[in-house]
Amino acid sequence: MDRLALALAKANLNAFADLWEHPRRMLWLNFLAGLARGFGIALGLTLVTAVFLMFLTRVAALNLPHIGRLIAELVQMVNHQLRTLPS
């Protein structure tokens, strides 16, 4: 019986029961968790994008012929697509 009581205490069922009895608190906690998750995603995406742009800047500064040719072809394809779009 003591092991069962210890297992239930470890499972923290009192906190779950408290949240179940107070749905507004559960909604508030889930709202805060969603805000934190969204902020973390935005911050992480910003950092990854900044690192990627720094990498691209350094590659462009090297003036590699293959990269320049690839970028030129990409620009030509985009320009061609823009010209062929219906008005």
C-alpha positions as CSV (number, residue, x, y, z in Angstrom):
1,M,0.0,0.0,0.0
2,D,2.9,2.3,0.8
3,R,4.4,1.7,-2.7
4,L,1.1,2.6,-4.3
5,A,0.8,5.8,-2.3
6,L,4.4,6.7,-3.3
7,A,3.7,5.9,-6.9
8,L,0.6,8.1,-6.9
9,A,2.6,10.9,-5.2
10,K,5.3,10.7,-7.9
11,A,2.6,10.8,-10.6
12,N,1.5,14.1,-9.2
13,L,-2.2,13.3,-9.6
14,N,-3.2,16.1,-7.2
15,A,-1.9,18.7,-9.7
16,F,-3.9,17.0,-12.5
17,A,-7.0,16.9,-10.4
18,D,-6.6,20.5,-9.5
19,L,-6.3,21.5,-13.2
20,W,-9.3,19.4,-14.0
21,E,-11.4,21.1,-11.3
22,H,-10.3,24.6,-12.5
23,P,-10.4,24.7,-16.3
24,R,-9.7,28.4,-16.5
25,R,-6.3,27.8,-14.9
26,M,-5.6,25.0,-17.4
27,L,-6.6,27.3,-20.3
28,W,-4.3,30.0,-18.9
29,L,-1.4,27.7,-18.5
30,N,-1.9,26.3,-22.0
31,F,-2.1,29.8,-23.4
32,L,1.2,30.7,-21.7
33,A,2.8,27.6,-22.9
34,G,1.7,28.4,-26.5
35,L,3.1,31.9,-26.2
36,A,6.4,30.5,-25.0
37,R,6.5,27.9,-27.8
38,G,5.7,30.6,-30.4
39,F,8.4,32.9,-29.1
40,G,10.9,30.1,-29.1
41,I,10.1,29.2,-32.7
42,A,10.4,32.8,-33.8
43,L,13.7,33.3,-32.0
44,G,15.1,30.1,-33.3
45,L,14.1,30.8,-36.9
46,T,15.6,34.3,-36.6
47,L,18.9,32.9,-35.4
48,V,19.0,30.2,-38.1
49,T,18.1,32.6,-40.8
50,A,20.8,35.1,-39.7
51,V,23.5,32.4,-39.7
52,F,22.3,31.2,-43.1
53,L,22.5,34.8,-44.5
54,M,25.9,35.3,-43.0
55,F,27.0,32.1,-44.8
56,L,25.6,33.2,-48.1
57,T,27.3,36.6,-47.7
58,R,30.6,35.0,-47.2
59,V,30.1,32.6,-50.1
60,A,29.1,35.6,-52.3
61,A,32.2,37.5,-51.2
62,L,34.4,34.6,-52.4
63,N,33.1,35.3,-56.0
64,L,33.1,31.6,-57.0
65,P,32.3,31.2,-60.7
66,H,30.0,28.2,-60.2
67,I,27.9,30.0,-57.6
68,G,27.7,33.2,-59.7
69,R,26.6,31.2,-62.7
70,L,23.9,29.4,-60.6
71,I,22.6,32.7,-59.3
72,A,22.6,34.2,-62.7
73,E,20.5,31.3,-64.1
74,L,18.1,31.6,-61.1
75,V,17.7,35.3,-61.9
76,Q,17.0,34.6,-65.5
77,M,14.4,31.9,-64.7
78,V,12.6,34.3,-62.3
79,N,12.7,37.1,-64.9
80,H,11.3,34.7,-67.5
81,Q,8.5,33.6,-65.2
82,L,7.6,37.2,-64.4
83,R,7.4,38.1,-68.1
84,T,5.1,35.1,-68.9
85,L,2.6,35.8,-66.0
86,P,-0.8,36.8,-67.3
87,S,-1.8,40.4,-66.5
